[in-house]
Amino acid sequence: MKNTLLLLLVLTGFFGYSQDWKSNFDEAKKEAVNENKNILLVFSGSDWCAPCIKLDNVVWKSEVFKSESEKNWVIYKADFPKKKANQLSVEQTESNNKLAEKYNRNGSFPLVILLDKTGKVIGMTGFKNISAIDYIQLIHSLEKK
């Protein structure tokens, strides 16, 4: 019975829909080159930024985004949590700070940047109160500019 319940919880998405967010930007760039994909870089404040949290719940955790991102992008989230319980490792924090110095000097949250496989900015956007499908179309529109 326990195993059946666990399987049911997994199948119904009780544990959340896992995305393949990279945790090392250099590795993300290597993967982008190897797979000839663009990089979707997201600056987020996962535990304090209301629009970031909504974007996460509506877009990033959606099945349609998971499917689309697997086909089209290497995804990296540079998170800047404030609560002590959610703090990242020193290495991860330093890495995210370096990315912010390069790509997010104004400290905008959320900031979604589409990069080519070498790290050159193609386009950027922020929070939009739209569906996951519409947000994905917005990202694709950045590729066409």
ZIRA-V88785 format. One record per residue. RES is the residue in three letters. NEAR is the number of other C-alpha atoms within 12 Angstrom. Layout:
RES & NEAR
RES & NEAR
This chain:
MET & 7
LYS & 8
ASN & 9
THR & 10
LEU & 12
LEU & 14
LEU & 14
LEU & 14
LEU & 15
VAL & 15
LEU & 13
THR & 12
GLY & 15
PHE & 13
PHE & 13
GLY & 17
TYR & 24
SER & 20
GLN & 25
ASP & 23
TRP & 27
LYS & 27
SER & 25
ASN & 25
PHE & 32
ASP & 21
GLU & 20
ALA & 31
LYS & 29
LYS & 21
GLU & 26
ALA & 30
VAL & 20
ASN & 15
GLU & 18
ASN & 19
LYS & 27
ASN & 36
ILE & 42
LEU & 44
LEU & 45
VAL & 41
PHE & 42
SER & 36
GLY & 30
SER & 28
ASP & 22
TRP & 19
CYS & 23
ALA & 17
PRO & 25
CYS & 32
ILE & 24
LYS & 27
LEU & 33
ASP & 35
ASN & 22
VAL & 26
VAL & 35
TRP & 38
LYS & 26
SER & 25
GLU & 21
VAL & 22
PHE & 34
LYS & 27
SER & 22
GLU & 27
SER & 33
GLU & 24
LYS & 18
ASN & 25
TRP & 37
VAL & 42
ILE & 38
TYR & 38
LYS & 38
ALA & 39
ASP & 40
PHE & 34
PRO & 25
LYS & 16
LYS & 14
LYS & 11
ALA & 9
ASN & 15
GLN & 18
LEU & 22
SER & 16
VAL & 11
GLU & 14
GLN & 22
THR & 22
GLU & 19
SER & 23
ASN & 33
ASN & 23
LYS & 19
LEU & 28
ALA & 28
GLU & 16
LYS & 18
TYR & 27
ASN & 26
ARG & 15
ASN & 12
GLY & 22
SER & 26
PHE & 34
PRO & 34
LEU & 34
VAL & 40
ILE & 40
LEU & 40
LEU & 34
ASP & 30
LYS & 29
THR & 23
GLY & 29
LYS & 18
VAL & 23
ILE & 25
GLY & 26
MET & 30
THR & 28
GLY & 27
PHE & 31
LYS & 25
ASN & 20
ILE & 18
SER & 22
ALA & 28
ILE & 23
ASP & 17
TYR & 27
ILE & 32
GLN & 20
LEU & 26
ILE & 35
HIS & 26
SER & 16
LEU & 22
GLU & 23
LYS & 11
LYS & 12
